[in-house]
Amino acid sequence: MGPEDKLEIIVDTREQTPWNFDPARFVATRRGLTTGDYSLSGLEDRVAIERKGLGDFVNTVIRDWLRFRKELIRLSGFDVAAIVVEANLQDIVEHRYESEANPSSVLGKMSGIMLDHGIPVVLWGDRVLAGQMAGKFLLQAWRKLGS
């Protein structure tokens, strides 16, 4: 990728409100992904980000765990994978989500994902900041694997 080239980020077609990436560095292409919500062109089977809003994350790890575990097993086979939650730790600790799930249970599931599946769960703040960080993460993944 030369200075005039842009990194192609693949955005899964099921993403309803995709992140906005810096148009000077990235081009986003919508295409169906079998695993994750974001990947890189040519590295779709090696790089994946699974994006979750806080409420969706809580519901997924507490109520939809069996289905999500299958996704985690697929993600654990990738060279680079992460689960990005659009929230911060304080949001979980202070129970700033609509669910009766205990914050300790949510945090326990987060730890379990990292320890049992080797997939980092990152809390990258709000939607805008999470999208910016995801762009940086995908660029570093490309430099590691695709260059």
Secondary structure as UniProt FT lines:
FT   TURN            3..4
FT   STRAND          7..11
FT   TURN            13..14
FT   TURN            23..25
FT   STRAND          26..30
FT   STRAND          38..40
FT   TURN            41..42
FT   TURN            44..46
FT   STRAND          47..53
FT   HELIX           54..62
FT   HELIX           65..75
FT   TURN            76..77
FT   STRAND          80..86
FT   HELIX           89..93
FT   TURN            94..95
FT   HELIX           103..117
FT   STRAND          121..123
FT   HELIX           127..145
//
